[in-house]
Amino acid sequence: MLSPKRTKFRKAFKGRIHGNAKGGTALNFGAFGLKAMEPERVTARQIEAARRAISRHIKRQGRLWIRIFPDLPVSTKPAEVRMGSGKGSPEFWVARVKPGRIMFELDGVPHDVAAGAFERAAAKLPIKVKMVVRLGEPTSQD
């Protein structure tokens, strides 16, 4: 699973996810992309599950790019522990995803295969997503 090799600080504040994505909103690598429609924290496990779903559906043809990286540690305290005595230890890593962010990109596969792959990946993610197509790409309707 994805996680940073090293970080400046071991634990992070929770923070809030405000506004729309500032960058990463256009297709840069592939012909098809999966765009986030709402703000949410996406865990490294969810990213990996979506990656597996896509790569299994496209049957190792084409190329997949993951455009988000889980760089925020989320700490939790053990069950049935009393209040106080500091912050819990880091348990897993998340990526903060804003609306408009391209999360995955695909190239080298037909439109219907990419649509099926992204549909499977969307089932693994905690947010509403939308498939975007580069202008000039032939779709199944053409």
Secondary structure, DSSP 4 states (H G I P E B T S, - for coil): ----S--S-SS-------SS-SS--S-SS-SEEEEE-S-EEEEHHHHHHHHHHHHHHTTT-SEEEE-----EEEEEPPTT--S-S---EEEEEEEEE-TT-EEEEEESS-HHHHHHHHHHHHHHSSS-EEEEE-TT---TT-
